[in-house]
Amino acid sequence: MHGKRGRRIGDGSPPGFTDESLKEDICVLLHHIHGSYKAALDRLPMPSLAPRLLKAGVCIGFLDSVSNIIVNTIAYSPPPSEKEEDVAPGSKILSQIITDTSDKSVFEVPLSREKAADMTIARRSLDGLVSFLTSHFRYLADTEALRYLRLAKADLLAAVRLIERDRNKKSNDELAFNIASLTTKVALECAAVSAGHPEPDVLVEASVVMSSPQIDLTGLLAGQHPILAEFLRQARVSMNRSLDICCKKKNKKRKRNGQTSTATESIEGGKAQNRLGSPLTFRYTESLMLLLLGKIHGLYLQALAKLPRDGLRKCHHSSLLKGGYCYGPKDPVSNIILNTIWYGSMFPTPRKFELQFKVDIICTDMLARVEYCSLYGLVALLHTCFPSLTEHDAVLYLFSSDADVHRAIHKAKKHGHAQALCKDNNLHNAYRQAAVASWHPDPGALVEFFTHSSNMESAEVLAILKQCKLTNSAVECLAMSLTHTRSEEKLTSSSQVLSKNQKRFISEFRKKFRHDQNFFVRKVNEVLSNYSQENEVHYKLHIICGVNPKVPEGSSAGLAMRKFKFEYFHINFLATAKGPNSVLTAPQLFFAQCSNSNKDKLKRPSWCTPVQYSCIDNVRCFPCEFYGAKIVHPYDETYCGCCDDFKLMAKREHGTWNELIISSCDFNVDKMCTMTEDWIYFDPNMDSKVAEMNPIFNVARELRGWKGTRIF
């Protein structure tokens, strides 16, 4: 795979935020927060709590802002050694809360450790609110978190719902925001630390208990004054009653309207815009692209699960990585399968260059590249159909349509965007532009396939594509049905393309790939065997579909200064439950955390658990995000990278900040380039440019560059 690299999507786009707009957002938010503190001082059940409010009464939690301040004040019990201060008048207490916006450091986001200590509790609360959102949601920039908070008037739960709406999360979604989840608790602790709460664990417990009617209040009420205990009971009852009323109103409204608004409709236009104010969310194309890539990765995982194990290990793995794009006439998963099968039939690898062993692992970087190329193809296709669309709008439409370009086209039409004239010619041109943008080796052949393969609409093909898992015979049927005319031009000898050093390197590099593959397969089979025994259901490995070998046991802080072997790797694989109908049973996606060593099984145990495709952007993992590894993690399990780094970042002791995670991930997922792994799947008929652009002068030196590093 090769092509001419053009400009990146989003290059040169306005950031959407300026220094002036940032100051305005912070001033507006501080105005809301100051109002909440004024109301909280009036509602304190005991005036003697006022000094405690200045230490622990941050407006962080899932009640309304005023109630959050009061609950956090009550929940915090000063240590006996701490002398209670005399109660000052309310006006004096409020003067210590109001933030002086003439101080330029007020507008730093996030605050530095030195500046945070001198800030008012109102300003530190704002830092905590931002910290919660950026710790909970992937790829959310600090300035974008501020804008969501402004739209929500500093109400944390309302801001969360706005973000989930923009990210296509429904309130009844199993993976929608959950107050009791591990990710939420870690984000709460980060928020408490950022806000300078004296006991972050107390805030986490108070927020979760007050927002969860199924959790007993006894622990929170222990040792409290009867007046305070009664206040907490009534606050939770009131909160839960408000939530019930809100849910009932939403359900009635949905039944009346018969539909729900989409993310695009609610941000870009429609009645919701008037409710929420200025439609300036989701201005960062970079973050939006990363979220879209997560969706695209989920589609490829589904396609891998549908392809038959034997065919996938023997040949489909190669054609998927070279030409299995997710755009075309069908839905994305069907497009991946059809393009993979068609590419394998149209451009078969010469027998001499076929791998002499079955493949059990899809190369992580090569899979990331075909996903990235698909993204560029999708954007080019949509932009060709609607020339007036900006790149950001094109990405937004694709994101809200789950990377289905035909749904995106329908939405763009619905919102009044002008479509290019000459529908048939335009579609032909759109497919060509997509093929060129995604580095397809033969754009003309792909366009011919998309526009003249009438059998794609046959009842037999449609019935096969609806199956949850394809058999080898079904794939053969698809291959026979798809139109393909093989090129007559064939290279007679690889000597015309490859030097002796390149031939030797291919041989040695393939040996290393097989050796490294065996290591990962052995590790996966071990944890899968343990899981099977524990759950009394036996599984068989289908394919390994993602590896991040750079997972430290503790924090990733200061990794650039530390030279050591990473203790763990995170890995995704598909496995099928054994049984009488296992041939037709769709494989289950698993996550595993495994030791990078063969010797420390007791010291560093390995384990695995099933995960859902849609989990990829619902949980956090610092090393996987930082290195751009699209690994699907479990929603309710603790693993390396899920909390330590984010807590240190909240304490401002990590050395990495939120914006750096986003930019590092964006840098590392961009795989639109030739890579050493291309030699594994080298085909002289298609990859002559790869050989020409990558001469090998010293085989031993090239191989030494991979010493101590596994191919994954």
VOGU-341518 format. One record per residue (C-alpha): residue in one letter; x, y, z. Coordinates in steps of 0.001 Angstrom, whole numbers, plus 500000, padded with zeros to 6 digits. Layout:
% VOGU-341518
AXYZ/...
***
This chain:
% VOGU-341518
M500000500000500000/H501466503329498979/G500419506730497740/K501194510420497770/R500544511920501168/G498502515103500972/R497427517447503734/R495934515916506851/I492259516352507599/G491844519389509834/D495167521041508942/G494718524803508818/S491247524685510370/P490424527440512911/P490674526125516483/G487179527317517424/F488461528960520608/T490419532148521183/D491991533668524275/E489058536062524490/S486422533329524187/L488282531294526836/K488206534250529247/E484522534777528514/D483719531115529216/I485569531194532542/C483934534490533600/V480446533198532770/L481103529935534635/L482486531756537682/H479361533913537708/H477193530754537897/I479443529191540549/H479487532363542673/G475695532391542590/S475620528784543772/Y477889529581546727/K475742532562547721/A472653530328547702/A474517527556549571/L475528529931552381/D471865530915552786/R470774527267552887/L473425525814555201/P471530523824557886/M473997525034560541/P475861528391560299/S478885526848562027/L479565524891558816/A480696528014556936/P484461527663557706/R484284524012556659/L482674525085553367/L485786527109552502/K487917523959552803/A485776521165551353/G482585522662549932/V483447522268546247/C480545522314543788/I481405518882542371/G478907516024542296/F475741514879540579/L473156516920542493/D472497520541541591/S475463522846542238/V474071524300545479/S473305520873546939/N476761519598545906/I478402522409547868/I476342521700550983/V476712517904550818/N480495518107550363/T480673520545553271/I478687518251555571/A480456515057554466/Y483895516436555388/S484831516078559062/P487921518076560055/P490513516087562008/P490391516558565821/S493744518336565732/E492279521031563449/K490926523902565501/E487423525053564533/E487458528681563425/D485031531258564705/V481995531709562488/A482426534809560341/P479508536783558880/G478138535427555628/S479346538460553703/K482937537895554841/I482751534183553918/L481384535100550483/S484187537632549939/Q486669534747550324/I484789532778547647/I484357535431544950/T487217535197542438/D489118538290541333/T489135538058537532/S491705540844537233/D494295538194538094/K495498536764534761/S496364533405536329/V492624532828536893/F492351532112533171/E494943529307533129/V493398525907532342/P494342523821534172/L495808525794537050/S499422525094537949/R500069523489541325/E501562526730542682/K498693528936541470/A495944526525542546/A496928526799546229/D496210530551546196/M492890530368544328/T489417530678545820/I487329527567546298/A485065528755543463/R487959528825540977/R489326525505542252/S485848524009541869/L485869525048538225/D489202523290537769/G487690520203539392/L484678520238537061/V486954520442534010/S489172517698535440/F486180515375535873/L485081515749532255/T488566515392530748/S489353512399532996/H486085510653532175/F485839511287528418/R488541510439525891/Y489847513142523560/L487979515970525319/A490115519122525304/D490091521425528339/T488615524329526374/E485867522096524981/A485074520866528498/L484700524505529546/R482257525122526717/Y480116522137527735/L480104523379531329/R479060526820530124/L476172525344528154/A475200523377531281/K475544526434533580/A478214524663535676/D475926521661536317/L478247518627536048/L475582516014535317/A473999518254532659/A477415518700531017/V477899514923531002/R474531514444529288/L475414517046526643/I478689515273525850/E476964511899525686/R474334513329523362/D477025514724521074/R478824511371521150/N475693509442520145/K475124507877523563/K471507507213524417/S470320507389528037/N469071503780527812/D472391502583526370/E473996499896528508/L477289501793528324/A475811505234528993/F477141507288531907/N477007505300535137/I477602507062538454/A478850503859540116/S481286502830537351/L485045502617537878/T485680505325535268/T483294507708537054/K484873507086540457/V488377507698539080/A487164510909537407/L485541512040540679/E488782511492542560/C490671513438539883/A488120516262540202/A488469516323544001/V492277516389543782/S492263519161541156/A489914521216543309/G492155520829546357/H489643518867548464/P491378517822551726/E490011514248551521/P489166513202547934/D487847509786549025/V485180511513551116/L483933513468548101/V483827510321545942/E481802508433548548/A479411511345549138/S478792511889545401/V478160508210544665/V476002507569547747/M473865510690547338/S473222509892543675/S472526506167544072/P469256505295545891/Q470240501626546075/I473288502404548267/D472759502602552051/L473271506051553585/T474450504671556948/G478170505089556286/L477812508714555194/L475537509601558136/A477748508005560792/G478842510585563385/Q476814513403561818/H474716515833563830/P471003514826563659/I470156518032561785/L472819517313559165/A471833513664558861/E468234514636558199/F469333517222555620/L471287514558553718/R468316512163553761/Q465965514818552410/A468479515962549774/R468783512471548351/V465022511907548334/S464544515250546563/M467266514459544047/N465856511046543149/R462331512442542861/S463616515123540449/L465347512484538344/D462165510380538167/I460077513378537074/C462705514350534488/C462792510823533040/K458989510656532819/K458836514009531022/K461488512882528539/N459640509641527823/K456322511477527296/K457971513970524970/R459598511198522946/K456268509400522605/R454573512609521406/N457283513420518881/G457801509810517853/Q461543510441517427/T464681511672519155/S467010514374517930/T470395513334516649/A473695514849517731/T474028516696514444/E470508518123514614/S470879519265518210/I474198521038517663/E474065522249514102/G470435523347514128/G466920522723515352/K465028523659518505/A467705522347520857/Q470067525078519648/N467789527740521124/R467680525836524418/L471416525334524739/G472730528634523437/S475620529071521033/P476208525852518982/L479959525709519502/T480515522217520825/F482599519718518893/R484794522333517241/Y487924520202517495/T488283518166514315/E491218516283515845/S489135514913518739/L486203514149516467/M488447512208514072/L489803510089516927/L486272509260518053/L485305508380514463/L488373506139514181/G487158504322517304/K483848503629515579/I485637502482512416/H487833500131514466/G484704498586515985/L483402497921512459/Y486602496100511514/L486378493971514651/Q482838492985513630/A484020492135510106/L486858489979511470/A484323488151513635/K482127487398510603/L484886486005508371/P485516482236508710/R488528481312510854/D490294479086508304/G489964481540505419/L490936484470507620/R494116482754508822/K495050481560505335/C494381484458502952/H491723486997503981/H494027488643506529/S496270489898503710/S493544491212501394/L491738492890504328/L494892494800505292/K495555495829501684/G492120496589500273/G489404495930502863/Y488040499464503056/C484771500217504850/Y483251502416502112/G481238501122499171/P477619500482498149/K476635498604501348/D476802499112505100/P480360499480506487/V480804495905507781/S479491494413504531/N481773496747502573/I484812495515504491/I483912491901503756/L483053492479500080/N486153494615499436/T488346492028501181/I486985489120499145/W487032491084495888/Y490623492265496430/G491765488711497135/S490125487490493920/M491225490449491801/F494817490714493003/P495864487288494322/T499341487089495834/P501689484952493693/R502070481500495209/K505802482052495662/F505126485000497980/E502295483497500021/L503043482959503708/Q503962479363504419/F502125479370507742/K498658480328508971/V498322483758510531/D496810484073514021/I497425487787514543/I496353490760512459/C499251493256512474/T498082496085514739/D499732498942512831/M498611497637509447/L495024497318510686/A495267500876512021/R496471502016508587/V493594500514506607/E491196502083509153/Y492894505463508750/C492838505122504960/S489134504269505155/L488552507464507131/Y490207509519504391/G488205507672501761/L484920508317503591/V485641512032503980/A486680512360500317/L483531510525499173/L481193512695501252/H483008515904500327/T482798515052496609/C479035514555496923/F478662517817498888/P481454520241497871/S480124522941500217/L480754520783503303/T483774521660505411/E486070518832506465/H484857519218510036/D481215518956508981/A481997515885506858/V483678514178509830/L480771515176512081/Y478177513711509688/L480171510485509405/F480545510266513179/S476831510796513820/S476118508129511150/D478493505530512652/A480822505750509614/D478013504759507215/V478540507145504306/H475070506532502839/R473407507524506122/A475706510560506234/I474634511530502688/H470972511205503721/K471542513478506745/A473406516064504692/K470505516164502199/K468026516429505058/H469858519456506436/G469757521244503099/H473318520863501843/A473592521202498056/Q474568517961496331/A476809517972493244/L474934517681489929/C474765514594487671/K474035511957490268/D475451508916488420/N478636510631487268/N479038512254490661/L478834508895492472/H481365507459490015/N483674510415490717/A483045510209494469/Y484160506569494579/R487250507451492531/Q488173510285494896/A487669507955497860/A489906505300496289/V492670507822495588/A492455509411499044/S492633505996500720/W495655504838498701/H493901502007496889/P496443500384494503/D493985500365491569/P491280503065491918/G489849502397488457/A489238498717489182/L487590499555492516/V485239502093490921/E484328499536488246/F483596497003490989/F481366499418492933/T479389500723489973/H479025497672487711/S478747494696490036/S475038494007489639/N475279490703491512/M475885492688494694/E472127493238494881/S471191489587494320/A469047487894496958/E471745485275497524/V474464487840498265/L472187489874500531/A471187486741502452/I474839485761502975/L475774489232504249/K473006489072506862/Q474518485951508456/C476162486552511837/K479140484422510766/L480165483346507286/T481255479845506347/N484013479047503844/S481386478017501297/A479533481331501787/V482747483250501120/E483366481187497969/C479843481996496829/L480494485718497359/A483782485504495454/M482021483856492499/S479245486462492514/L481463489554492553/T482519491040489227/H486257490983488695/T488417491010485610/R492022490281486420/S494703492379484819/E496689490604482115/E499881492448483021/K501945490243485356/L505545490481486431/T507412487447485200/S510012487447487961/S510503488994491364/S514107489702490366/Q512742492630488360/V511523494190491601/L513581492878494556/S517294492970495269/K519022490004496905/N519115491843500231/Q515377492550500052/K514603488896499308/R516733487787502256/F515178490390504547/I511651489245503608/S512565485671504487/E514149486589507844/F511469489097508790/R508704486574508133/K510498484094510398/K510584486707513151/F506885487485512613/R506011483805513006/H508152483518516153/D506593486634517724/Q503118485491516720/N503691482214518571/F504532484172521751/F501257486118521677/V499206483038520725/R500718481068523606/K499896483863526073/V496333484201524768/N495694480461524892/E496887480375528521/V494485483075529723/L491683481718527538/S492155478267529047/N491969479725532562/Y488835481676531675/S487246478578530130/Q487879476531533277/E486470479228535552/N483303479652533473/E482935476028532285/V482670477160528652/H485553476224526368/Y486765478684523737/K488901478438520621/L491002481357519376/H489587482937516219/I492129485734515620/I494224488250517595/C493183491739516499/G495158494314518487/V498201494527520772/N499807497280522847/P503068495879524265/K503939499111526116/V501977498854529364/P503904499591532591/E502866498027535884/G502435501392537599/S502278504933536349/S503659505963532965/A505090509172534453/G508601509892533277/L508742507033530775/A511054509045528532/M513632509082531326/R513237505421532254/K514740502642530171/F513106499351531053/K511081496543529587/F507346497116529911/E505826494624532340/Y502520494010530537/F500798494111527191/H497118494727526478/I495575492612523755/N492244492063522016/F491307488757520452/L488228486999519125/A487359483520520392/T484506481129519631/A482723479038522245/K483084475361521380/G479866473441520811/P477720471632518248/N476963474896516364/S480345476565516816/V480791476894513032/L477837479292512936/T478448480908516351/A479815484447516187/P483115484860518054/Q483251486847521295/L485645489786521659/F488041489499524627/F490477491797526391/A493551490406528131/Q496291491863530276/C499325489608530005/S502856489670531336/N505533490470528766/S507734487804530350/N507565484029530419/K509070483773533913/D506964485857536320/K503546484199536067/L502966484311539841/K504345487808540348/R502431489288537420/P499360487151536707/S497666487356533325/W493898487346532818/C491191487955530221/T487532488950530112/P484866489441527413/V484267493019526221/Q481842494818523932/Y482824496451520627/S481263499746521701/C483439499914524842/I486443501316522984/D485842504980523848/N483799504448527037/V486723503717529353/R490218505113529818/C493693503578529534/F496620505984529604/P499285503866527804/C496878502681525093/E495617506203524410/F499076507761524543/Y500495505268522024/G497377505371519833/A496538501689520375/K492881500950519581/I492369498366522319/V488866497674523647/H489044497584527474/P486549496169529989/Y483982498537531455/D483992497140534989/E487500495731535593/T490673497267537011/Y493745497053534770/C497101498798534457/G496648502290533059/C493052502855534150/C493633505201537092/D497170505934538423/D498228508212535568/F495029510260535617/K495273510778539395/L498875511981539067/M497814514314536261/A495127515760538552/K497805516338541204/R499952518019538519/E502730515510539253/H502740513499536021/G504575515558533425/T501878514819530850/W498757516899530456/N495409516259528815/E496153518070525538/L499378516061525134/I497484512743525407/I495163513850522588/S497965515074520304/S500134512005521041/C497249509671520196/D496540511623517009/F500216511387516011/N500488507658516719/V497269506567514967/D498339508261511737/K499759505249509869/M499438506542506305/C502961505570505341/T504909502522504271/M506086500424507210/T508476497557507782/E505537495169508266/D504705495642504561/W507492493167503758/I505497490414505501/Y502759490685502853/F504963491732499937/D503461491135496494/P505724491989493515/N502679492630491337/M501302495345493652/D504191496542495824/S506978497408493396/K506918500996494710/V507524499721498253/A510641497896497057/E511810500884495043/M511375503361497911/N512859501105500602/P516220499698499503/I518003497431501999/F521779497701502041/N522534495742505203/V520136492955506236/A521788492306509605/R521564495975510576/E517896496168509592/L517104493094511691/R519079494450514662/G516686497376514715/W513973494892515748/K516067493133518398/G514173493052521679/T511016494274519936/R508180492012518868/I506200492397515659/F502581492902516608/
***
